[in-house]
Amino acid sequence: MDVYRHTCQSRSSQEKKEVLNNSRTRAAKEQAQVQYSQAHKKVRAGVRRDKRKYTEDLARRAQEAAAQRNMKELYDNTKTLAGNYKHVNRPIKDKQGNTLTPTEDQLKEVG
């Protein structure tokens, strides 16, 4: 829902930027600049609000994971909050150390 709102606000801001760029008279440019500035401020404020909300949600999930002693989720959330986004998908290996490629083999080994 927030993404849709930002898309609409962003589109509105882009349209106002086009009007600003296509204005011919000084008065029209000044008026278009004021409208664009206001629209751009709204978009930036919305993005900051959503980023703060996302970060708080991640922190809350990390706290819940710590309370439940779920170390994997806690570690993933902490890395995301710290800015290390890389989630490496390591291959699953059998007991001899050979990499299992087909999905059925992996499911047999895990399950």
C-alpha positions as CSV (number, residue, x, y, z in Angstrom):
1,M,0.0,0.0,0.0
2,D,2.8,2.4,0.9
3,V,4.6,1.5,-2.4
4,Y,1.6,2.5,-4.4
5,R,1.3,5.8,-2.5
6,H,5.0,6.6,-3.2
7,T,4.6,5.6,-6.8
8,C,1.7,8.0,-7.2
9,Q,3.5,10.8,-5.4
10,S,6.6,10.1,-7.4
11,R,4.7,10.2,-10.6
12,S,3.1,13.5,-9.6
13,S,6.5,14.9,-8.7
14,Q,7.9,13.8,-12.1
15,E,5.0,15.4,-13.9
16,K,5.6,18.7,-12.0
17,K,9.3,18.4,-12.9
18,E,8.3,18.1,-16.6
19,V,6.1,21.2,-16.3
20,L,9.0,23.1,-14.7
21,N,11.3,22.1,-17.5
22,N,8.8,23.0,-20.2
23,S,7.8,26.3,-18.8
24,R,8.7,29.3,-21.0
25,T,8.1,32.4,-18.9
26,R,9.9,33.3,-15.7
27,A,6.6,33.5,-13.7
28,A,5.5,30.1,-14.9
29,K,8.9,28.6,-14.0
30,E,8.7,30.1,-10.5
31,Q,5.2,28.8,-9.9
32,A,6.2,25.3,-11.3
33,Q,9.3,25.3,-9.1
34,V,7.3,26.0,-6.0
35,Q,4.8,23.1,-6.9
36,Y,7.7,20.7,-7.7
37,S,9.5,21.6,-4.4
38,Q,6.4,20.8,-2.4
39,A,5.7,17.5,-4.2
40,H,9.3,16.5,-3.9
41,K,9.4,17.2,-0.1
42,K,6.3,15.0,0.4
43,V,7.9,12.1,-1.5
44,R,11.1,12.4,0.5
45,A,9.2,12.6,3.8
46,G,7.2,9.5,2.8
47,V,10.3,7.5,1.9
48,R,12.0,8.5,5.2
49,R,8.9,7.5,7.2
50,D,8.7,4.1,5.4
51,K,12.4,3.4,5.9
52,R,12.1,4.2,9.7
53,K,9.0,1.9,9.9
54,Y,10.9,-0.9,8.1
55,T,13.9,-0.6,10.4
56,E,11.8,-0.5,13.5
57,D,10.0,-3.6,12.2
58,L,13.3,-5.4,11.7
59,A,14.5,-4.5,15.1
60,R,11.2,-5.7,16.7
61,R,11.5,-9.0,14.8
62,A,15.1,-9.4,16.0
63,Q,14.0,-8.8,19.6
64,E,11.3,-11.4,19.2
65,A,13.8,-13.9,17.7
66,A,16.1,-13.3,20.6
67,A,13.3,-13.9,23.1
68,Q,12.5,-17.2,21.3
69,R,16.2,-18.1,21.0
70,N,15.8,-18.4,17.3
71,M,19.5,-17.6,16.4
72,K,19.1,-17.9,12.6
73,E,16.4,-15.3,12.4
74,L,18.2,-13.1,14.9
75,Y,21.4,-13.3,13.0
76,D,19.7,-12.5,9.6
77,N,17.8,-9.5,11.0
78,T,21.0,-8.2,12.7
79,K,23.0,-8.5,9.5
80,T,20.2,-6.7,7.6
81,L,20.1,-3.9,10.2
82,A,23.9,-3.6,10.1
83,G,23.8,-3.2,6.3
84,N,25.3,-6.6,5.4
85,Y,22.5,-7.8,3.1
86,K,24.3,-10.7,1.5
87,H,22.3,-13.9,2.1
88,V,24.5,-16.6,0.7
89,N,22.8,-19.7,-0.5
90,R,25.2,-22.5,0.4
91,P,24.9,-25.8,-1.5
92,I,23.6,-28.7,0.5
93,K,26.2,-31.6,0.8
94,D,25.7,-35.2,1.6
95,K,27.6,-37.1,4.3
96,Q,30.6,-37.7,2.0
97,G,30.9,-34.0,1.2
98,N,29.5,-34.2,-2.4
99,T,27.2,-31.3,-3.5
100,L,23.6,-32.3,-4.1
101,T,22.1,-30.5,-7.1
102,P,18.6,-32.0,-7.7
103,T,15.9,-30.8,-5.4
104,E,14.8,-34.3,-4.6
105,D,18.2,-35.3,-3.4
106,Q,18.4,-32.2,-1.2
107,L,15.0,-32.9,0.3
108,K,16.0,-36.5,1.0
109,E,19.1,-35.3,2.8
110,V,17.4,-32.7,4.9
111,G,14.2,-34.5,5.6
